[in-house]
């Protein structure tokens, strides 16, 4: 995957002007896939390894140089993967504002300190209560998995694949917050961090009451308790810095922020004929769930649809030149107003077909959706994959 991403990146530099964008977005899709796999790998391997190493250090009451270096590398990799995936995901979607490098650095610090506090609390508790620690981890993982399933994520093709994916994300939720659903997530995040704070406090207090006084002095024990609390507080501080100053959509906690991408008022709607195509459609083509499958319009926030990407229209309307009729991909699904967080249900299945048609046809393939509210009206979109 790395080699393919490098190949696509070189092709986006070497190809002619009209082909660069084609290879560039293929490279961005591959990069997003790599970041997701690296994220899962980090939390399935580095996170348990970090807790084990810290627990051994607490039991031995000593830190060897290689142990400290390995634990630090595991901690940094976890924070780096979270921030890296969020940045690459936003960069690979035109319906999302890109994340700045300052925002990425602050997000690394946010997750670095919160994960550090979480891992140290786990290590302290596991050093005294090994069996109860295993029961606690399994219970927390089950609760988080059911919470994610209840949120109705839209990542995989089938129901069971989605459940397996939710179980893996539940492992991430053992250590830190990870948004898996499109939309305003401040309430879900607040609930998660309240639960995390309560668990960290309970685990640390239980360790402080029952730790081995012969192996660890009271002064060192008090320092460890202060490290857990201060690390978590620093993580929450950087989280507020990110959302108040460096979030791509602007200050999230402002009274003017409603979770939309655009701050200006949406332009008045213009009737679109069935044969006219939108020039800047989304790259992600999601499936629909719930009421939209039944044709009932779901209640959504009153935001500009995310299918309207970053504005690039000319100041004055220009006449569209007639174009040659190209291949049409008809999709028997209604167009969803708000796609999933990494909406790719249709996109990933049709990507190879669309790319093959782009090579074989002089015109760009068009995507044709079914409209639940007006069966006679069908909107057509050009793909930018």
C-alpha positions in Angstrom: 0.0 0.0 0.0 2.9 2.4 0.7 4.5 1.6 -2.6 1.2 2.1 -4.4 0.6 5.5 -2.7 4.1 6.6 -3.7 3.5 5.5 -7.2 0.2 7.4 -7.4 1.9 10.5 -5.9 4.6 10.4 -8.5 2.1 9.9 -11.3 0.2 13.0 -10.0 3.4 14.9 -10.6 4.5 13.4 -13.9 1.2 13.2 -15.7 -0.3 16.0 -17.9 -2.3 18.8 -16.3 -5.7 17.2 -16.9 -4.6 13.8 -15.4 -2.9 15.1 -12.2 -6.1 15.6 -10.3 -7.2 12.0 -11.2 -4.0 10.5 -9.7 -3.9 12.9 -6.8 -7.3 11.8 -5.4 -6.4 8.1 -5.9 -3.4 8.8 -3.8 -5.5 10.5 -1.1 -7.9 7.5 -0.9 -5.0 5.1 -0.6 -3.4 7.3 2.1 -6.6 7.4 4.1 -6.8 3.6 3.9 -3.3 3.2 5.1 -3.9 5.6 8.0 -6.9 3.6 9.1 -5.0 0.3 9.1 -2.1 1.9 11.0 -4.5 3.3 13.6 -6.1 -0.2 14.2 -2.6 -1.8 14.3 -1.4 0.7 16.8 -4.2 0.2 19.2 -4.2 -3.6 18.9 -0.5 -3.8 19.4 1.1 -0.7 20.9 -1.6 0.1 23.5 -1.6 -3.3 25.3 2.2 -3.4 25.1 2.3 0.1 26.7 0.1 -1.0 29.6 2.2 -4.2 30.1 5.5 -2.3 30.2 4.2 0.4 32.6 2.8 -2.3 34.9 6.1 -4.1 35.0 7.9 -0.8 35.8 5.4 -0.2 38.7 5.9 -3.7 40.1 9.7 -3.5 39.9 9.7 0.2 41.0 12.4 0.9 38.5 12.7 2.1 34.8 15.4 0.7 32.5 16.4 3.0 29.6 15.2 0.6 26.9 11.9 0.1 28.7 11.3 3.8 29.0 12.2 4.3 25.4 9.9 1.6 24.2 7.0 2.8 26.3 7.5 6.4 25.1 7.6 5.2 21.5 4.3 3.3 22.0 2.6 6.3 23.6 3.7 8.7 20.9 2.7 6.3 18.1 -0.9 6.1 19.6 -1.3 9.8 19.7 0.3 10.3 16.3 -2.0 7.7 14.7 -5.1 9.4 15.9 -4.1 12.9 14.8 -2.6 11.5 11.5 -5.8 9.7 10.6 -8.0 12.7 11.3 -5.9 14.9 9.2 -5.7 12.5 6.2 -9.4 11.8 6.4 -10.2 15.5 6.2 -7.7 16.0 3.4 -9.3 13.2 1.4 -12.8 14.6 1.5 -14.0 17.8 -0.3 -17.0 18.1 2.0 -14.6 18.7 5.0 -12.4 21.6 5.7 -8.7 20.6 5.9 -7.0 20.4 9.3 -4.0 22.7 9.8 -0.6 21.5 11.0 -1.1 23.5 14.2 -4.3 21.7 14.8 -2.7 18.4 14.2 0.1 19.1 16.7 -2.4 20.2 19.3 -4.5 17.1 18.7 -1.3 15.0 19.2 -0.8 16.6 22.5 -4.4 16.2 23.5 -4.4 12.4 22.8 -0.8 12.1 24.2 -1.7 13.3 27.7 -5.1 11.6 27.9 -3.8 8.3 26.7 -0.8 8.6 29.1 -3.1 9.2 32.0 -5.3 6.3 31.0 -2.4 3.9 30.5 -0.7 4.8 33.8 -4.0 4.3 35.7 -4.4 0.9 34.0 -0.8 0.0 34.9 -1.2 1.0 38.6 -4.4 -1.0 39.0 -3.1 -4.0 37.1 0.1 -4.1 39.2 -2.1 -5.0 42.3 -5.4 -6.4 40.9 -4.5 -8.5 37.8 -7.7 -10.6 37.7 -10.0 -7.6 38.4 -8.2 -5.6 35.8 -9.0 -8.2 33.1 -12.7 -8.1 34.2 -12.7 -4.3 34.1 -11.2 -4.2 30.6 -13.7 -6.7 29.2 -16.6 -5.0 30.8 -15.5 -1.5 29.5 -14.9 -3.0 26.0 -18.4 -4.6 25.9 -20.1 -1.3 27.0 -18.2 0.8 24.5 -18.9 -1.8 21.7 -22.7 -1.7 22.4 -22.6 2.1 22.5 -20.9 2.2 19.1 -23.4 -0.3 17.7 -26.2 1.7 19.1 -24.9 4.7 17.2 -25.5 2.9 13.8 -22.2 3.4 12.1 -22.0 3.0 8.4 -18.6 1.6 7.5 -18.9 -1.9 6.1 -20.9 -3.7 3.5 -22.8 -6.2 5.7 -24.2 -6.2 9.2 -21.7 -8.7 10.6 -18.8 -6.9 9.1 -20.1 -3.7 10.8 -20.3 -5.5 14.1 -16.7 -6.8 13.9 -15.6 -3.3 13.0 -17.5 -1.9 16.0 -15.8 -4.4 18.2 -12.3 -3.3 17.0 -13.2 0.3 17.5 -14.4 -0.6 21.0 -10.8 -1.5 21.7 -9.8 2.0 20.8 -12.4 3.3 23.1 -10.7 1.6 26.0 -7.9 4.1 25.7 -9.2 7.3 24.0 -12.0 9.0 22.2 -12.4 8.3 18.5 -15.3 9.7 16.6 -17.0 7.1 14.4 -20.2 9.0 13.4 -20.8 12.0 11.3 -22.4 15.1 12.9 -22.1 16.9 16.2 -20.2 14.8 18.6 -19.7 17.1 21.6 -22.3 15.4 23.8 -21.0 11.9 23.1 -17.5 13.1 23.7 -18.4 14.8 27.0 -20.1 11.6 28.2 -17.1 9.5 27.2 -14.6 11.8 29.1 -16.8 11.9 32.2 -16.8 8.1 32.2 -13.0 8.0 31.6 -12.4 10.5 34.4 -14.5 8.5 36.8 -12.7 5.2 35.9 -9.2 6.8 36.1 -10.0 8.2 39.5 -11.4 4.9 40.8 -8.6 2.8 39.5 -5.9 5.2 40.9 -7.6 5.5 44.3 -7.9 1.7 44.6 -4.3 1.3 43.8 -3.3 4.0 46.3 -5.2 2.2 49.0 -3.7 -1.3 48.4 -0.3 -0.8 46.9 2.8 -2.5 48.4 4.2 -0.1 50.9 7.5 -2.0 51.1 8.2 -1.7 47.3 6.9 1.8 46.8 7.3 4.8 49.2 4.4 7.0 50.0 6.1 9.9 48.3 6.5 8.0 45.0 2.9 6.8 45.2 1.7 10.4 45.7 3.8 11.5 42.7 2.2 8.8 40.5 -1.3 9.9 41.5 -0.4 13.5 40.7 1.0 12.4 37.3 -2.3 10.7 36.4 -4.4 13.6 37.4 -2.2 16.3 35.8 -1.7 14.4 32.6 -5.5 14.0 32.1 -6.0 17.7 32.9 -3.4 18.7 30.4 -5.1 16.5 27.8 -8.5 18.1 28.4 -6.8 21.5 28.2 -5.3 20.8 24.8 -8.7 19.4 23.7 -10.3 22.8 24.5 -7.5 24.6 22.7 -8.1 22.5 19.6 -11.9 23.0 19.6 -11.9 26.6 20.6 -9.1 27.9 18.4 -7.8 25.4 15.8 -10.8 23.3 14.7 -11.2 23.4 10.8 -14.8 24.4 11.1 -14.0 27.3 13.4 -14.7 27.6 17.2 -17.0 24.7 18.0 -18.1 26.1 21.4 -19.1 29.5 19.9 -22.7 30.4 20.0 -22.5 31.0 16.2 -21.1 27.5 15.5 -23.8 25.0 14.5 -21.6 22.3 13.2 -21.8 23.4 9.6 -18.9 23.7 7.2 -20.0 27.1 5.8 -20.7 30.2 7.8 -22.5 32.2 5.1 -26.1 31.9 4.3 -26.8 29.3 1.6 -27.7 30.7 -1.8 -31.3 30.4 -3.0 -32.1 27.1 -4.6 -32.1 26.9 -8.4 -34.2 24.3 -10.2 -32.0 21.6 -11.7 -33.2 19.8 -14.8 -32.8 16.0 -14.8 -30.2 16.2 -17.5 -28.0 18.9 -15.9 -25.1 17.6 -13.8 -23.6 19.3 -10.7 -20.0 20.3 -11.5 -18.6 19.7 -8.0 -20.2 16.6 -6.5 -18.8 14.7 -3.5 -16.2 12.0 -4.0 -17.9 9.9 -1.3 -21.1 8.2 -2.3 -22.7 6.7 0.8 -25.6 4.4 1.3 -28.7 5.4 3.2 -30.1 4.1 6.4 -33.2 4.3 8.5 -36.0 6.5 7.3 -34.3 7.4 4.0 -34.5 3.8 2.9 -38.3 4.0 3.4 -38.5 7.3 1.5 -39.2 9.4 4.7 -37.0 12.4 5.0 -35.1 12.2 8.3 -34.7 15.1 10.7 -31.3 16.8 10.2 -29.6 19.9 11.5 -30.5 23.0 9.5 -27.0 23.1 7.8 -25.9 23.5 4.3 -25.7 20.0 2.8 -22.2 18.7 2.9 -22.6 17.7 -0.8 -22.0 21.4 -1.5 -18.2 21.4 -1.3 -15.9 24.4 -0.7 -17.3 27.2 -2.9 -15.4 27.7 -6.1 -18.2 29.0 -8.4 -17.5 32.1 -10.5 -19.1 35.4 -9.4 -21.4 35.6 -12.3 -23.3 32.6 -13.7 -21.8 31.3 -16.9 -23.6 29.4 -19.6 -22.7 25.7 -19.6 -21.4 24.3 -22.7 -23.3 21.3 -24.0 -21.4 18.1 -23.4 -21.4 14.7 -25.0 -23.5 12.1 -23.3 -21.2 9.8 -21.4 -21.6 6.5 -19.4 -24.1 6.7 -16.6 -24.0 4.6 -13.4 -27.5 4.3 -12.0 -27.8 3.8 -8.3 -31.1 2.6 -6.8 -30.5 4.5 -3.6 -31.7 8.0 -2.6 -29.0 10.6 -2.2 -28.1 11.0 1.4 -27.8 14.6 2.7 -25.2 13.9 5.4 -22.8 11.0 4.5 -21.1 8.8 7.1 -17.8 9.8 8.7 -15.8 8.0 6.0 -18.7 7.5 3.5 -17.5 5.0 1.0 -20.2 2.3 0.8 -20.7 2.9 -2.9 -17.5 4.7 -3.6 -15.2 1.9 -2.7 -17.2 -0.7 -4.7 -17.5 1.5 -7.8 -14.1 3.1 -7.7 -12.4 0.6 -10.1 -15.4 0.7 -12.4 -15.4 4.5 -12.5 -11.7 4.7 -13.1 -11.9 2.2 -15.9 -14.7 4.2 -17.5 -12.7 7.4 -17.2 -9.9 5.8 -19.1 -12.2 4.3 -21.8 -14.6 7.2 -22.3 -13.8 10.8 -23.5 -16.3 12.1 -20.9 -16.6 11.7 -17.2 -19.0 9.0 -16.0 -22.2 10.4 -14.3 -23.9 9.0 -11.2 -27.7 8.9 -11.2 -29.6 8.6 -7.9 -33.2 7.8 -7.1 -35.0 10.6 -5.3 -37.5 9.3 -2.6 -39.6 12.4 -2.4 -40.1 12.9 -6.1 -39.7 9.7 -8.2 -40.0 11.6 -11.4 -37.0 13.8 -10.5 -33.6 12.3 -10.7 -30.4 14.3 -9.9 -27.3 13.4 -11.8 -23.7 13.9 -10.6 -20.3 13.8 -12.1 -17.7 11.9 -10.1 -14.4 13.4 -9.1 -12.7 10.2 -8.2 
